[in-house]
Amino acid sequence: MFDDIKERELGLGDIIKDGWAVYSQQITAIILITLLVYLPMNIAGYFYAEYITRNPDLSIANIVELFLGIFVLVIIAFIAQMAIVLIVEHAIKNDKSELNWMTALRQAFFRLGSLVGSSFLGGLIIVGLTLFLVIPGIIWSIYYTFVLQVVVLRDVGGKKALDYSKSLVKGRWWRVFWKLLAVGIIYAVIASILGAAENFLPECGGIITDTCASLAYAFYNVASTVLFLNLEYINLTQERKHALG
């Protein structure tokens, strides 16, 4: 079913089509991961926002706690994203076979440290380039866009993971940029609609809409992983052709 991913560089329509095919096939696992990871995050975020609203005069200790809380939430979100990436590759390689969601979460957890380190290094490079000149920062952010997939699927971390991601994007930067931007716009539209719907829900309705937005973001995660695998297959095919002369 996913032979096109291995045979040619996919266009935007193909990425959305194949991404939706994987997303819909693996929806049970994706929902369970979202509920287990993002729902508690959204509940905690809601109550913390309520606390800040009622206590606007935050002390330095409160501000430190806030940033630590955000950091922890980002780390937890990494686990969910990594688990979904594992599920996507398994589905594509095994054609509709479903990877147990608990197994995916467990495997993701063991690669978490490597992803945090790789993301931190990539972030430092991007921030440094952005401070020097804005354009290089944008360029390198796209070069490093597949770091998550590289770390969790290829068991590579640090600078090697950044270089691997860059090797897939190099020579096709604009095509990767526009494809990811288009899928990102789809997510942004859905998230905006959900944000507007929150106004018509009870006070804690944000928990529901934020969790639904997390499900929508999971599709972006799926589509970007489809693109990663496609570019990887294309690079391998080109390398084999060069090796054969």
Rosetta blueprint (number, residue, H / E / L):
1 M L
2 F L
3 D H
4 D H
5 I H
6 K H
7 E H
8 R L
9 E L
10 L L
11 G L
12 L H
13 G H
14 D H
15 I H
16 I H
17 K H
18 D H
19 G H
20 W H
21 A H
22 V H
23 Y H
24 S H
25 Q H
26 Q L
27 I H
28 T H
29 A H
30 I H
31 I H
32 L H
33 I H
34 T H
35 L H
36 L H
37 V H
38 Y H
39 L H
40 P H
41 M H
42 N H
43 I H
44 A H
45 G H
46 Y H
47 F H
48 Y H
49 A H
50 E H
51 Y H
52 I H
53 T H
54 R H
55 N L
56 P L
57 D L
58 L L
59 S L
60 I H
61 A H
62 N H
63 I H
64 V H
65 E H
66 L H
67 F H
68 L H
69 G H
70 I H
71 F H
72 V H
73 L H
74 V H
75 I H
76 I H
77 A H
78 F H
79 I H
80 A H
81 Q H
82 M H
83 A H
84 I H
85 V H
86 L H
87 I H
88 V H
89 E H
90 H H
91 A H
92 I H
93 K H
94 N H
95 D L
96 K L
97 S L
98 E L
99 L L
100 N L
101 W H
102 M H
103 T H
104 A H
105 L H
106 R H
107 Q H
108 A H
109 F H
110 F H
111 R L
112 L H
113 G H
114 S H
115 L H
116 V H
117 G H
118 S H
119 S H
120 F H
121 L H
122 G H
123 G H
124 L H
125 I H
126 I H
127 V H
128 G H
129 L H
130 T H
131 L H
132 F H
133 L L
134 V H
135 I H
136 P H
137 G H
138 I H
139 I H
140 W H
141 S H
142 I H
143 Y H
144 Y L
145 T L
146 F L
147 V H
148 L H
149 Q H
150 V H
151 V H
152 V H
153 L H
154 R H
155 D L
156 V L
157 G L
158 G H
159 K H
160 K H
161 A H
162 L H
163 D H
164 Y H
165 S H
166 K H
167 S H
168 L H
169 V H
170 K L
171 G L
172 R L
173 W H
174 W H
175 R H
176 V H
177 F H
178 W H
179 K H
180 L H
181 L H
182 A H
183 V H
184 G H
185 I H
186 I H
187 Y H
188 A H
189 V H
190 I H
191 A H
192 S H
193 I H
194 L H
195 G H
196 A H
197 A H
198 E H
199 N H
200 F H
201 L L
202 P L
203 E L
204 C L
205 G H
206 G H
207 I H
208 I H
209 T H
210 D H
211 T H
212 C H
213 A H
214 S H
215 L H
216 A H
217 Y H
218 A H
219 F H
220 Y H
221 N H
222 V H
223 A H
224 S H
225 T H
226 V H
227 L H
228 F H
229 L H
230 N H
231 L H
232 E H
233 Y H
234 I H
235 N H
236 L H
237 T H
238 Q H
239 E H
240 R H
241 K H
242 H H
243 A H
244 L H
245 G L
